[in-house]
Amino acid sequence: MANTPTWYKIRYDFYKQIQDQVFRRIGQEPQEIQSYRKNYEKEFQRTWKLSDRVSLLQRVASAKLIYLADFHPLQQSQRANLRILKGIPVGQNTVLGMECFWSEDQAVLNRFLKGTLSEKDFLKQIEWKKYWGFPWENYRPLLRWARKYKVKVIGLNGPSKKASTEPLKTGARELEKRDLWAAELIVKHLSDQRLNQMFVVYGDLHLAENQLPGLVAKKLKKSKAPKVVRVMQNSERIYFQLLRQEKEDRIDVVELPKDTFCLLTVPPWVKWQNYLLDLEHTDDQELDGESIDLTDHVSQYVKMICEDLELKVSLSHLSVFTAEDRSFWKQIQDHFPDNEIKLLELMVEEERPFFLPQLGIAYLSRMSVNHAAALAMHYIHSQCCQLKEWRFDLPEDFQRLIWLEALSYFGSKLINPKRKTETLLDLRKMLSSKNPRDGGKEPLKLALAQKMMELSFLTQRDGRRFQYVPRKKSSYLTAATLLGGIMGEKIYTGYRQKVLDLKTLQGFLKKDWTEESFIPLYYEILELIEMMPLSFKSKAEKL
C-alpha cells in the first residue's frame, strides 16, 4: 500500500475538496455560526484516549442526562445514536428529547407515538419537509424504538416555527434562543423525581460544553446536578490523528475529559459527501427535477482509488445512470436479450451497482457513498481487464458474481474504511434466528453451502458442487453480496497490513472474470486470501 504520508494526503485533500464544495453550495457561514463551530472544534483539541463500545455503554447506562450529537444529513449519525439507545437497558420513565421536533407540535407527536395518527398525516401536520427537511427515513427508527419501549419523546425545538428553518443561515441570537428554550425543557424534565434517564438528540455544534450543556448546567443547582455524559461524533481532527497512526479503521470510540466520548463511525470525507449529496438532491428538487451529476461523484472515487492503487484509468468511458433515467432502460432493451434483461432488472430491484462496458453505462443503485464507491471499483476493474462485454447467467456464474462483489466491496473500503460486513459466524447466527435479515434464510443457506464447498475444495481438492439450490434467483445476488463482503474485507485488511502487496492487487484487477479460465484463477485467489491469518470486526459490533 501507499506509505502513510501519501495515504494521509490523498484522504485529507479529498476531504477538503468535498467540504469546500459543501460550503460553496450553502454560502459563507455567518460570523456567529463560525463562533459556534469554533467552540465545538475546541472540544477535540483536548487530550483523548482510546476507548471501546463496552466502556461507552457502561458510562451511558450510569448517567441520568445523555447528550447524543446529531449531524443531521448523515444517516450513520442517527444510526449510531439508535445503536447506543438499543445497547442499554431501558427503564421506566425514560425521556427522549429531539431537536428535529418543535415543541408546538408536541400534541401531534404524542398522537403519532400512541398510534392514533398515521405517519403520513403526522409528517403533513408537523410540516416535516418545511421545518426540518432532512430525510425522515433516518429518524423514523428512533421513533420506532421509543414506541416499542414506551419512551416519552419531547420536541426541543422552539420557541416558534416562525424562526429561520435553515440552521446554517440562522444568526447566533436565534440559535441561542433555541438553545435556551431546549435548556428550559430539559431542566423541567430533570426536576421530575420519577425520571430514570433523559437522552437528548441535538445538533453537534450545539453540544460544545459552553453551549446547550452549559445552559442546562447553569439552570440546575450544583447540589442537584445529575451525572451527564456527552457523546459526540466524527471529529475530523481526531480521525486524521488516528489515520497518521494507521488506527483509523480499527478505532470506533475515543474518550475525552469530563465524561465525553466521540464516536468515529465514518471518515470525514464520507460525512461531508453525504451532506453534499443531500444538498444537491434538495436543490435539484427545487429546480424542477434537474438531475444530480452522479458521473462526477463516481469519478471522484475512481480518481481516489486509482491514486491509492497507482493505476491509470481513463474516465472517458464513464457515464452514470439511475433507474429513473429513461434512456438507461431503452439502451438495455435495444442491446440485450430477454434473459439478460431479466437479470439486469433483478439487479436493479436488488439495488446492485454494475457497469456495462459494451454500452459505457454505469448503473448506480443507491445515492450513497458506499454504493458509489463500489460502482467506481466496478468501472476500474472493467478498464484494467479491458472488459469488452457484460454477460451473466445464474447460477452458472455465481462465483464470478462473488468475485465482482469482493472487488467492489474492497473499493468501497478504500473510500469508507468504517464500512463493515458480516463474518461466517454472523451468517450462522442469522440462519438460526427466527427473523433473519437479508431476505430470509434462503440466501444464508446458499452462502454457507457455497463457503463450505469452497473450503472443502481448498483442503481436500474436492470439486463437488454445493448441494443447496435456492428457489429464487435473487438469493444468488444476496449470497454473493454476503460472501463478497467477507472476501473483500480480507483483501482490504491484507492490503492495509501489508500482507497483500500492490502488485498482487493490481494483478487481481487485470483478471477478466468473463473468460472460461477464470474459475481456476478464482480458487487460486481464494486460497491466497484464506491463508492470511486475518480477523476483522463484524457488522454486529459496529457503533
C-alpha positions in Angstrom: 0.0 0.0 0.0 1.0 3.7 -0.3 3.2 4.9 2.6 1.4 6.6 5.4 2.1 10.3 4.4 0.8 9.6 0.9 -2.2 7.7 2.2 -2.9 10.6 4.6 -2.5 13.3 1.9 -4.8 11.6 -0.6 -7.6 11.5 2.0 -7.0 14.9 3.6 -7.0 16.6 0.2 -10.2 14.7 -0.8 -11.9 15.7 2.5 -11.1 19.4 2.0 -12.3 19.2 -1.6 -15.7 17.8 -0.6 -16.0 20.2 2.4 -15.2 23.2 0.1 -18.0 22.0 -2.3 -20.5 21.9 0.6 -19.6 25.5 1.7 -19.8 26.8 -1.8 -23.3 25.5 -2.0 -24.5 26.8 1.3 -22.6 30.0 1.1 -20.1 31.5 3.6 -21.1 30.9 7.2 -22.1 34.0 9.2 -19.6 35.1 11.9 -22.0 33.9 14.6 -22.2 30.4 13.2 -18.4 30.3 12.8 -18.2 31.0 16.5 -20.4 28.1 17.3 -18.2 25.8 15.1 -15.0 27.1 16.8 -16.4 26.3 20.2 -17.3 22.8 19.1 -14.0 22.1 17.4 -12.1 23.2 20.6 -13.6 20.2 22.3 -11.4 18.0 20.2 -8.2 19.8 21.0 -8.2 18.3 24.4 -6.2 15.1 25.3 -8.1 12.0 24.4 -7.6 8.3 24.9 -8.7 5.1 23.1 -11.9 3.6 24.4 -14.4 1.0 23.2 -18.1 0.2 22.8 -18.4 -1.6 26.2 -16.9 1.3 28.1 -19.1 3.8 26.4 -22.3 1.9 27.0 -21.4 1.4 30.7 -20.9 5.1 31.2 -24.1 6.0 29.3 -26.1 3.5 31.4 -24.8 5.1 34.6 -25.7 8.7 33.6 -29.0 10.5 34.1 -28.6 13.0 31.3 -27.0 11.9 28.0 -26.4 14.2 25.1 -26.2 12.5 21.7 -24.7 14.6 18.9 -26.6 14.6 15.6 -25.1 15.5 12.2 -28.5 15.9 10.5 -27.7 14.9 6.9 -25.7 11.8 7.8 -27.8 8.7 8.2 -24.9 6.9 10.1 -25.2 9.6 12.7 -28.8 8.7 13.6 -28.0 5.0 13.3 -25.1 5.4 15.8 -27.4 7.1 18.3 -30.0 4.4 17.8 -27.4 1.7 18.5 -26.5 3.4 21.8 -30.1 3.5 22.8 -30.5 -0.2 21.9 -27.3 -1.0 23.7 -28.5 -0.2 27.2 -31.5 -1.4 29.3 -34.4 1.0 29.2 -36.1 1.6 32.5 -39.5 3.2 33.1 -39.8 7.0 32.9 -37.2 7.4 30.2 -37.4 10.5 28.1 -36.0 11.2 24.6 -35.7 14.9 23.7 -35.2 15.6 20.0 -34.2 18.8 18.2 -35.9 17.8 15.0 -39.4 18.2 16.5 -40.9 21.6 17.5 -42.4 22.0 21.0 -45.6 23.4 19.5 -46.2 20.1 17.7 -46.0 18.1 21.0 -49.7 17.1 20.9 -49.3 15.8 17.3 -46.2 13.9 18.2 -47.9 12.3 21.2 -50.8 11.1 19.0 -48.3 9.6 16.5 -46.5 7.7 19.2 -49.8 6.4 20.6 -50.7 5.1 17.1 -53.8 7.2 16.7 -52.2 9.2 13.8 -50.7 7.8 10.6 -47.2 8.5 9.7 -48.3 10.3 6.5 -50.7 12.6 8.4 -48.1 13.1 11.2 -45.5 14.4 8.7 -48.0 16.5 7.0 -49.3 18.2 10.2 -45.8 19.0 11.6 -44.7 20.1 8.1 -41.5 18.0 8.4 -40.0 18.9 5.0 -40.5 22.6 5.5 -39.4 22.9 9.1 -36.7 20.2 9.3 -36.1 19.0 5.8 -33.6 16.2 6.5 -34.6 12.7 5.5 -37.4 11.4 7.7 -36.3 7.8 7.0 -33.2 8.5 9.0 -35.1 9.5 12.1 -38.0 7.0 11.8 -36.1 4.2 13.6 -35.6 6.4 16.7 -39.4 6.9 17.0 -40.0 3.2 16.5 -37.6 2.4 19.3 -39.4 5.0 21.6 -42.8 3.5 20.7 -41.6 -0.1 21.4 -40.2 0.7 24.8 -42.8 3.3 25.7 -40.3 6.1 25.9 -41.7 9.6 26.1 -40.5 11.8 23.2 -40.4 15.6 23.5 -39.8 18.2 20.9 -37.0 20.5 22.0 -37.1 23.0 19.1 -38.6 26.3 19.7 -39.9 28.7 20.7 -41.6 29.3 17.3 -41.5 27.8 13.8 -41.6 31.4 12.5 -37.8 31.5 13.0 -35.5 30.6 10.2 -35.6 26.9 9.2 -32.1 26.9 7.8 -29.7 26.4 10.7 -26.5 27.3 8.8 -28.1 30.6 7.8 -29.5 31.4 11.2 -27.9 34.0 13.3 -26.3 33.2 16.7 -29.1 35.1 18.6 -31.7 32.8 17.1 -29.6 29.7 17.9 -29.1 30.9 21.4 -32.9 31.4 21.8 -33.4 27.9 20.6 -30.8 26.5 23.0 -32.3 28.5 25.9 -35.7 27.0 25.0 -34.3 23.5 24.9 -32.4 24.0 28.2 -35.6 25.1 30.0 -37.4 21.9 28.8 -34.5 19.7 29.7 -34.3 21.2 33.3 -38.1 20.8 33.6 -38.0 17.1 32.9 -34.9 16.6 35.1 -36.8 18.0 38.0 -39.2 15.1 37.9 -38.2 12.7 40.6 -39.6 9.8 38.7 -37.3 10.4 35.8 -35.0 7.5 35.1 -32.8 8.8 32.2 -33.1 11.6 29.7 -31.5 11.4 26.2 -31.1 14.5 24.1 -30.5 14.1 20.4 -29.3 17.5 19.3 -27.2 19.1 16.6 -23.5 18.5 17.2 -22.4 22.2 17.1 -24.9 22.9 20.0 -23.2 20.3 22.3 -20.0 22.1 23.0 -19.6 22.4 26.7 -20.4 26.1 26.9 -23.5 25.8 24.6 -26.6 23.8 25.4 -24.9 21.6 28.1 -23.6 24.8 29.8 -27.0 26.5 29.7 -28.6 23.4 31.4 -25.8 23.3 34.0 -26.3 26.9 34.9 -30.1 26.4 35.4 -29.5 23.4 37.7 -28.3 23.9 41.3 -24.9 22.2 41.8 -26.3 20.1 44.6 -28.9 18.7 42.2 -26.7 18.3 39.1 -27.2 14.9 37.6 -24.5 12.8 36.1 -24.0 13.9 32.5 -22.4 12.1 29.5 -21.9 13.7 26.1 -21.5 11.5 23.0 -20.0 13.5 20.1 -19.5 12.2 16.6 -16.9 12.1 13.8 -14.3 14.7 14.8 -12.2 15.3 11.7 -9.2 16.3 13.9 -9.2 13.0 15.9 -9.9 10.9 12.8 -6.8 12.3 11.0 -4.7 11.8 14.1 -5.7 8.2 14.1 -5.0 7.9 10.4 -1.4 9.1 11.0 -1.1 6.2 13.5 -2.7 3.8 11.0 -5.5 3.1 13.5 -8.4 4.9 11.9 -10.1 1.8 10.5 -9.9 -0.1 13.9 -10.8 2.5 16.4 -14.5 3.5 16.7 -14.6 5.2 20.2 -12.3 7.6 22.0 -12.8 9.2 25.4 -12.3 12.9 26.1 -12.2 14.7 29.5 -15.4 15.4 31.5 -17.4 12.3 30.7 -17.3 13.0 27.0 -16.9 10.4 24.2 -16.5 10.7 20.4 -17.8 8.1 18.0 -15.9 7.6 14.8 -18.5 5.9 12.5 -17.5 7.4 9.1 -14.4 9.1 7.7 -14.6 12.9 7.3 -14.9 12.8 3.5 -17.9 10.4 3.8 -19.5 12.7 6.3 -19.3 15.7 4.1 -20.0 13.8 0.8 -23.3 12.7 2.4 -24.1 16.3 3.2 -23.2 17.3 -0.4 -25.5 14.7 -1.8 -28.3 15.8 0.4 -27.8 19.5 -0.6 -27.7 18.6 -4.3 -30.8 16.4 -4.0 -32.7 19.2 -2.3 -31.5 21.8 -4.7 -32.4 19.7 -7.7 -35.9 19.1 -6.5 -36.3 22.8 -6.1 -35.1 23.2 -9.7 -38.0 21.2 -11.1 -36.3 17.8 -11.1 -32.9 18.6 -12.7 -30.7 15.6 -12.1 -27.6 15.4 -9.9 -24.3 14.9 -11.8 -23.7 11.4 -10.5 -21.0 10.8 -13.0 -18.9 13.5 -11.3 -19.4 11.9 -7.9 -18.4 8.5 -9.0 -15.4 9.9 -11.0 -14.1 11.4 -7.7 -14.0 7.9 -6.2 -12.4 6.4 -9.3 -9.6 9.0 -9.1 -9.1 8.4 -5.3 -8.9 4.6 -5.7 -6.6 4.9 -8.7 -4.3 7.1 -6.6 -4.2 4.5 -3.9 -3.5 1.6 -6.2 -1.2 3.5 -8.6 -3.5 2.9 -11.6 -4.1 4.9 -14.7 -7.7 4.7 -15.8 -9.4 6.9 -18.3 -12.8 8.4 -17.3 -13.9 8.9 -20.9 -16.0 5.7 -20.8 -17.8 6.5 -17.6 -21.4 7.6 -17.7 -23.6 7.1 -14.6 -27.3 6.3 -14.8 -30.0 5.5 -12.3 -33.3 3.6 -12.7 -35.1 6.9 -13.3 -33.2 7.6 -16.5 -35.4 6.6 -19.4 -32.5 6.3 -21.8 -31.0 3.7 -19.5 -33.8 1.3 -20.0 -34.1 2.0 -23.7 -30.4 1.2 -24.3 -30.7 -2.0 -22.3 -33.7 -3.2 -24.2 -32.1 -2.4 -27.5 -28.8 -4.3 -26.8 -29.5 -7.3 -24.5 -31.5 -10.5 -25.0 -34.5 -11.1 -22.8 -32.8 -13.4 -20.3 -30.1 -10.9 -19.6 -32.6 -8.0 -19.4 -34.4 -10.0 -16.7 -31.2 -10.4 -14.7 -30.4 -6.7 -15.1 -33.9 -5.9 -13.9 -33.4 -8.2 -10.9 -30.1 -6.5 -10.1 -31.8 -3.1 -10.2 -34.6 -4.4 -8.0 -32.0 -5.8 -5.5 -30.0 -2.5 -5.6 -26.8 -3.8 -7.1 -24.5 -1.4 -8.9 -22.9 -2.6 -12.2 -21.0 -1.4 -15.3 -21.9 -2.4 -18.8 -18.8 -1.9 -21.0 -20.5 -2.5 -24.3 -22.7 0.5 -23.6 -20.4 2.5 -21.4 -23.2 2.6 -18.8 -22.5 2.6 -15.1 -25.6 1.9 -13.0 -25.8 3.5 -9.5 -28.3 1.6 -7.4 -28.5 3.9 -4.5 -27.3 7.5 -3.9 -24.9 6.7 -1.1 -21.1 6.8 -0.7 -20.7 3.1 -0.3 -22.7 2.3 -3.5 -21.0 5.0 -5.5 -17.5 3.7 -4.4 -18.5 0.1 -5.2 -19.6 1.3 -8.7 -16.3 3.1 -9.1 -14.4 -0.1 -8.5 -16.6 -2.0 -11.0 -15.6 0.6 -13.6 -11.9 0.5 -12.6 -11.9 -3.3 -12.8 -13.5 -3.4 -16.2 -11.0 -0.9 -17.5 -8.0 -2.8 -16.0 -9.0 -6.1 -17.5 -10.2 -4.4 -20.7 -13.6 -5.9 -20.5 -15.5 -5.9 -23.8 -18.9 -7.0 -22.7 -21.0 -7.8 -19.6 -22.7 -11.2 -19.6 -24.1 -13.2 -16.7 -26.1 -16.3 -16.2 -27.2 -17.6 -12.8 -26.5 -20.0 -11.2 -23.6 -20.8 -13.6 -21.8 -17.5 -12.9 -22.3 -17.4 -9.2 -18.6 -17.5 -8.3 -17.9 -14.8 -10.9 -20.5 -12.7 -9.2 -18.9 -13.3 -5.7 -15.6 -12.1 -7.1 -17.1 -8.9 -8.5 -18.8 -8.2 -5.1 -15.5 -8.8 -3.4 -13.6 -6.3 -5.5 -16.5 -3.7 -5.3 -16.5 -4.1 -1.5 -12.8 -3.7 -1.4 -13.1 -0.5 -3.4 -15.8 0.8 -1.1 -13.5 0.1 1.9 -10.8 2.2 0.4 -13.2 5.1 0.4 -15.0 4.2 3.6 -12.8 2.1 5.9 -15.5 2.2 8.6 -17.8 0.0 6.5 -18.3 -3.4 8.0 -19.6 -6.7 6.8 -20.8 -10.0 8.3 -18.5 -12.8 9.3 -19.2 -16.5 8.8 -20.2 -16.7 12.4 -22.7 -13.9 11.8 -24.2 -15.8 8.9 -24.7 -18.9 11.1 -26.3 -16.8 13.8 -28.6 -15.1 11.3 -29.6 -18.5 9.9 -30.6 -19.8 13.4 -32.5 -16.6 14.1 -36.3 -16.6 13.8 -36.2 -13.4 11.7 -33.0 -13.4 9.7 -32.1 -10.3 7.7 -31.3 -10.0 4.0 -34.5 -11.5 2.7 -34.9 -14.7 4.7 -33.0 -17.9 5.2 -32.6 -19.0 1.6 -29.6 -16.7 0.8 -28.0 -17.6 4.1 -28.2 -21.3 3.4 -26.8 -20.7 -0.1 -23.9 -18.6 1.2 -22.9 -21.1 3.8 -23.2 -24.0 1.4 -21.0 -22.2 -1.1 -18.5 -21.4 1.6 -18.3 -24.9 2.8 -17.8 -26.2 -0.7 -15.0 -23.7 -1.3 -13.2 -24.7 2.0 -13.7 -28.3 1.1 -12.1 -27.8 -2.2 -9.1 -25.9 -0.8 -8.4 -28.5 1.9 -9.3 -31.8 0.0 -9.4 -30.7 -3.6 -12.9 -32.0 -3.8 -14.6 -30.4 -6.8 -18.2 -31.3 -6.0 -20.7 -28.6 -6.2 -22.7 -27.5 -3.2 -25.9 -29.3 -2.6 -28.2 -26.4 -1.8 -30.2 -25.0 -4.7 -32.4 -21.9 -3.9 -35.8 -21.3 -5.5 -35.2 -17.6 -6.1 -32.5 -16.1 -8.3 -32.4 -13.1 -6.1 -30.9 -15.4 -3.4 -27.8 -15.7 -5.6 -27.4 -11.9 -5.6 -27.8 -11.6 -1.8 -25.5 -14.6 -1.1 -22.8 -13.1 -3.4 -23.0 -9.8 -1.6 -22.5 -11.6 1.8 -19.6 -13.8 0.6 -18.1 -11.0 -1.5 -18.2 -8.7 1.6 -16.2 -11.3 3.6 -13.7 -11.8 0.9 -13.4 -8.0 0.2 -12.9 -7.4 3.9 -10.0 -9.8 3.9 -8.5 -8.3 0.8 -8.6 -4.8 2.4 -7.2 -6.0 5.8 -4.4 -7.8 4.0 -3.6 -4.7 2.0 -3.6 -2.4 5.0 -1.5 -4.8 7.0 0.9 -5.2 4.1 0.3 -8.9 3.7 -1.1 -8.3 0.1 1.3 -6.1 -1.9 0.3 -3.6 -4.5 1.5 -5.7 -7.5 -0.8 -8.6 -6.4 -3.8 -6.3 -6.1 -3.2 -4.8 -9.5 -3.0 -8.4 -10.8 -6.4 -9.1 -9.3 -7.9 -6.2 -11.2 -6.5 -7.4 -14.5 -8.2 -10.8 -14.4 -11.1 -11.0 -16.8 -13.9 -12.7 -15.0 -15.8 -13.5 -18.2 -13.1 -15.9 -19.5 -13.7 -19.6 -19.2 -10.3 -20.0 -17.4 -11.4 -17.6 -14.6 -12.8 -20.3 -12.2 -9.3 -21.9 -11.6 -8.0 -18.4 -11.0 -10.8 -17.8 -8.6 -9.6 -20.7 -6.4 -6.0 -19.6 -6.6 -7.0 -16.1 -5.3 -9.3 -17.7 -2.7 -6.5 -19.9 -1.4 -4.2 -16.9 -1.1 -6.8 -15.0 0.8 -7.9 -17.8 3.1 -4.2 -18.5 4.1 -3.9 -15.0 5.5 -4.2 -15.1 9.4 -6.5 -12.0 9.5 -9.6 -11.2 11.5 -11.9 -8.3 11.5 -14.9 -6.9 13.4 -18.3 -7.8 12.1 -21.2 -5.5 11.4 -22.8 -6.7 14.6 -20.1 -4.9 16.6 -20.5 -1.7 14.8 -21.3 1.6 16.5 
